[in-house]
Amino acid sequence: MSTSIIHVGVDDCQRIPVLKSAGFQVNPCDSFDQLHSALAGIPPADAVAIAECRSALIEKAVALTRATSSIPLILFQGTSPHTLNDSDFDLVVPVLTSPQIWIARMQAMIEESRTLRARSEAIREASSLLTQASAALRGEAKTAREKSHFEQVRAKSEVERNRPG
């Protein structure tokens, strides 16, 4: 299974070619609309990588990704003083980190995220089945109550008809 990364921001450290050479499919996004379309894409991306730079797009990209997706959010720190909050990201890659290290961390994080999403989907499906079964049982119980009530009324009516007098 190929791994798809959305890359937002200026790639001044040449990480896109490194990602591609490691087998990642990289979708560079230079605008909010491109990012929005990429996040809604089929098949969905596996992660969003943001190159830290001074741009209004970067903060919007963090907010949009968190609001619309559960995929990991990666920050490639820039050379200038940090402008973004590291706690908004699932993985923070300092500027001089070896590609072997950050690629391995990305792959592990993406695999863990895929596993968690698959488990979550299985739980949603099981919940849906249980909800359907519960609705069916409620319907059967309602029918049984109505039948019981009807039989009680009929029995009471029969008793009154058979009463002497």
N, C-alpha and C positions, 0 to 999 in steps of 0.2 A: 504494500500500500504506500503510495507516494505521500509525502508530507507537504502541505501547502501553507505558505507563510505570506501574510499581507505585510508589506514593509511601508511604513509611513515616515516621511522626513527625508532629509538630505543624507545620502550615503557617502559622507566624506571619508569614512574609514574603509570603504570598499568591502563591506560585509555582504552585499548582495552577491557578488561573484563567488565569495567563499561559501555562502549558503547553496548556491547553484552547484558548485563543484562537489558539495557534500550530498547532493541528490535531492535537495529541497526544490519545490516549485515556488518561485517568488513572484508575487503580484505587487509591483510598486504602485503606491497610491500617492498622488500629489495634490489631491483635493478632497474636501469633505464628501462630495457626491461620489467620487470614485471609491472612497472607503465604505460609504454606506452601501453601494452596489456590491462591493467585494464581500462585505459581511453577510449580505443576503444571498450570496452566490450558492449555486448547486454544482458540485458538492461544496459543503461549507469549508472554510479555511480551518487549519488546525491551530493557528496562533497568529497574533498580531505583534509585529516587532516595530518599535518606535525608536527612531534615531533622535536623540535629544538635540534640539536646536531651538533657537528663538523663533517661534512661529505660532500664530493663533491656531493653526490646524492641529498642532500636537496636543494641546489641552482638550480640544474638541474631540480628537481621536480617542483619547483616554475615556472621556465621558461616553461617547457613542459606543465604544467597544463594551464597556461595562454595562451599559443600559440594554444592549441588544444581544449580547452573546455571553456564553460561559467559557469561551476558549481562553487559553493563557495569554497574558499580556506581558510582553518583554520590553525592557528598556535598555537600549544601547546608549550608555552615557556618553555625553559629548565632552569635548576638551575644555569648554568654557564652564564657569561655575554652574552648579546644578540648579535647574529651574523647576524641576518636577519632583513630586513627593515619591520617594522610593516605595512607600507602602501601598501605592496604587498599582504596583506591578507584581507579577508572580515570579519574575526573574529579572534581576538587574545585572547588566554586564558592564563592568568598568572598562574604560577605554583600552588599556593595555593588556587585557585578558587574552590569553592564547586561544585561537579559534578551536583547537581540539577540546579545550575545557568548556567553552560556552556552547559549542555544538553538542557535546555529550550531555550537558545539563538541559539544553533545549529538547533534545530527543527524549530524555527520561521524563521531563515534565509533560511533554505532549503525549507520550504513551500513558502516563498516569491520568492525564485529563481524558483521553479516549476511554480508558477503563472506567473512570468515574461516570462519564456520560453514558456509557453502555449500561452500567449498573442502574443509573437513574432512569433510563428508558425502560429497562426491565421492571423496575419498581412501578413506574407509571402504567405500564401495560397490566401488571398484576393488579394494581389498584383499580384500573378500569374494569377488569374482569370481575373483581370483587364487588364493585359498585353495581354492575349489571346483575350479578347473582343476588345481591341484596335487594335490588328493585324487584326482581322476579319473586323472591320470597315474600316481600311486602305485599305484592299483588296476590300471591296465593293466600297469605294470611287474611287479607281483606275479603277475598272471595269466601274463605272458610268462615269468617265472622258473619258475613251477610247470610250465608247458607244456614249457619247455626241460629241466627236471629229469626230467619224465615221459619225454620223448623220449630223454634220455640213458640212463635206466634201461631203457627198451624196447630201445634200440640195443645196450646191453651184454648184455641178456638174449638178443637175437637173435644176437649174436656167439657167446655161450656155447652156444646151441642148435646153431649151425652148425659148431661146432668138432669136428673129427674126434676120435673116440675114446673 
